[in-house]
Amino acid sequence: MAKNYFYIITLLVIFFSLSASAQEVKQTSKLQETSIIEGLNLYPNPVSNGKVYITSKNDLDKGIIIFDVLGKKVLQTTISSKELGVSNLSPGVYIIKINEGDATATRKLIVK
């Protein structure tokens, strides 16, 4: 009788560990679905003239979100050209998130 409980518990442990590892694989594949932006260039960096140029291979409309180092959103816009005006940002270090189609990229932006 004790052997039966041992086998049942062993099978349950194996079953639950397999299902947990399957969920981890599923979650990591979702994270890898987001692709990077091909040929992304962000220049000049550091920015001193109040304009930053963002180019990519596809040249589609880009959704731009800029955060300060504390994570506060300081600018959100969409650009269809390659020029982005950042003259209203005070000097410092920022994180810029660029969305183009289904692709996303994050870069550090320095404003002087």
Protein Blocks (a to p, Z undefined) as FASTA:
>chain_A
ZZmmmmmmmmmmmmmmmmmmmmmmmmmmmmmmpccdehiacdddddfkopacdddfkopa
cddddddfkopafbdcddfblbdcfklpccddddddddehjbccddddddZZ
